[in-house]
Amino acid sequence: MELEGYVSLWVGEFRSSEDFREYLFIEYDEDGDAIPSNFEKDFSIEDYDPDFREAVFYQQPLSTLNELLGGASYDEAIIPKFHEMFSKNAPKNVNAVLLLYNFHYSPGVEVAKSGLNTLHYIGAVQYR
């Protein structure tokens, strides 16, 4: 759910940047109403503000949180807070990162698989 000052983190492995982009893509119907993305469907998320989303795809898998989140908004605040969660919950081969700011996901689903693509929920922390 939307919650000011929190950021939720997902990491995963996708075959291509196109697969990752399509997975997150929100379509709109003729009336301008949003049609949920596969991400929203898989994690039972009803709504979030895409203006507060950061999504990055890396050509080569990365293994450290510093590599994955370095350069993200509020990286100096969130990397230390996510460190323990990441070391417990992250898969080995990570090439996709999704951050939703002003959003605190209450995990109903922790891992979603779509074909050969996988996304893992890591956790939510306060960033300010």
N, C-alpha and C positions, 0 to 999 in steps of 0.2 A: 504494500500500500504506500501511497505517497506520504512521506514524512520528512519535513524540512531538516536539513543537517545530517542526514544519513546517506550512505552509499552502499549499494549491494553489488557483489562481485560474482560473476560467472566466468569460468575458463573452460576451454575445450579443445577438441581436435576436429578440424574441418578439412575436407579434401582440397578446397580452393576458396579463394576470397569471394568468388561468385556464389558458392554454396552458402557461405556465412552471410553475405549480403541478402540473399533470397530468404534465408531463415529468419532474418530480422525485419524483412520488408513488410510495411503496413500499407495495405491497399485501401482505397476509398470507393464507396458505391456512388451511384448517380446523385444521391442526396447529400453527399459529403460526409457520410458516416463512415467511421473507420471499420475495416474488416480486420480482425485480429491476425497478427503474424503467427507463423508456426511456433516461434519462441513463446509468445503469449499463450497460445493454446497448450503447448507442452508443459508450461509451468503454472498454468491456471491463473494467469495475470489478467485482470479485467481491463486495466488501463494504466498507462504511465505516460509521462511527457517526453516524447522523443528529443525535445530540445535539451534535455538533461541526460542524454545518453552518450557514452563514448564507447565505440567498438573498434577494435584493432585486430587485423589479421596479419600474422607473420608468415613469410614463406618457409622458414625453417623453425622447427619446434624449439622453444626456450624452456629452461628448467628453473630459473630463479624468479622470485617475485620482483626483485629489482629490475631485471631485464624486461619483464612483462608489463610492469606498471610505471617504470621510469618514464617521465614525460607526461603522465596522466595528470589531470587536474588534481590538486591537493596531494600529489604523490608523496611528499615528505610527511604528511600527516597520516595517510592511509597505509603505506607500506608496513610500518612497524605494527600497526593494529591488525592487519590481515596476516601477518607472518605465521603465527601459530595455526590459525585456521587453514591456511594454504598448505602448510607442511603435513597436516593430518588428512586433508580432503582432496588435494589436487591430483590429477592423473599425471603420468610421467611425461607424455608428449603433449605439450600445450602450444598451440599456434593461433588461438583465438581468445580474445579477452572482451568481456562486456561489463561495463560499469553503468549502473543507473543511479544518478545522484538525486537527492531528495526523495529517496525511495527505500523502504525497509521491507524486504521480502520475508514473509513468514513461510518457511519451507513446508510445502505440501508435497512438492516433488523436488528431489535433490539431484537427479541425473536424468537427462533426456537424450534419447538416441533417435536419429533420423537418418536411416540408411547407414552409411559409413561415418556419419558425423555424430559427435557426442558433445554435450555441454553439461558441466557440473556446477552446481551452486556451491560457492565457498562460504559466504556469510555476508553480514552487514555490519558496518561500523559507523560511528559518528566521525564526520570529517571536519566539523567546526562547531 
